[in-house]
Amino acid sequence: MITKIMQILFLSCSKATSIIEKQFHFRLSFIEKLQLSAHKSMCKACTNYEKQSRVLEQTIQQQLKEHDVEVNVTKLKEEIIIKLTNK
């Protein structure tokens, strides 16, 4: 039972970084938020990764706005989901 709880709560750094990137574009589930919070409380590297990723994401969004690049985010998300589910 405890092993199952540990598997649910504790993520590898690889999985944590995937969830970190996901949060910038999609809503996280309660479990994902819990897992990410628990992981970051123990992992300085992933906490730093999230900070750096947030800066990059904000910079990209700012550049898109400054250069009047129109991006249909909804359409891009749909295309990504389709490609991910068709593996």
C-alpha positions in Angstrom: 0.0 0.0 0.0 2.8 2.5 0.9 4.7 1.6 -2.2 1.6 2.4 -4.3 1.2 5.8 -2.5 4.9 6.5 -3.1 4.6 5.7 -6.8 1.6 8.1 -7.1 3.1 11.0 -5.1 6.8 10.9 -6.2 7.8 11.6 -9.7 11.1 11.2 -11.6 12.7 14.4 -12.7 11.9 13.4 -16.3 8.1 13.2 -15.5 8.3 16.3 -13.4 9.8 18.4 -16.2 7.1 17.1 -18.5 4.4 18.3 -16.1 6.2 21.6 -15.7 6.1 22.2 -19.4 2.5 21.0 -19.6 1.3 23.5 -17.0 2.2 26.4 -19.3 -0.3 25.3 -21.9 -2.8 23.0 -20.2 -4.7 22.8 -16.9 -3.1 20.3 -14.6 -5.2 17.7 -12.8 -5.3 17.8 -9.0 -3.0 14.7 -8.8 -0.5 16.3 -11.2 -0.4 19.5 -9.1 0.1 17.4 -5.9 2.8 15.3 -7.5 4.7 18.3 -8.9 4.5 20.2 -5.6 5.8 17.2 -3.7 8.6 16.7 -6.2 9.7 20.3 -6.2 9.7 20.4 -2.4 12.5 17.8 -2.6 14.2 18.7 -5.9 16.1 22.0 -6.3 17.0 21.1 -9.9 13.3 20.9 -11.0 12.4 24.0 -9.1 15.1 25.9 -11.0 14.0 24.2 -14.2 10.5 25.5 -13.7 11.7 29.1 -13.0 13.9 29.0 -16.1 11.1 27.5 -18.2 8.7 30.2 -17.0 11.1 33.0 -18.0 11.5 31.4 -21.5 7.8 31.0 -21.9 7.1 34.6 -20.9 9.9 35.8 -23.3 8.5 33.8 -26.2 5.0 35.1 -25.5 6.3 38.7 -25.3 8.2 38.4 -28.6 5.1 37.0 -30.3 3.1 40.0 -29.2 5.8 42.5 -30.1 6.2 41.2 -33.6 2.4 40.8 -34.1 2.7 37.1 -34.7 -0.8 35.7 -34.6 -0.8 32.2 -33.2 -4.0 30.2 -33.0 -3.1 28.5 -29.7 -6.3 26.4 -29.6 -5.6 24.9 -33.0 -1.9 24.2 -32.1 -3.0 22.5 -28.9 -5.5 20.3 -30.8 -2.8 19.4 -33.3 -0.4 18.5 -30.5 -3.0 16.3 -28.8 -3.8 14.5 -32.1 -0.1 13.8 -32.7 0.5 12.6 -29.1 -2.5 10.3 -29.2 -1.6 8.8 -32.5 1.7 7.3 -31.5 
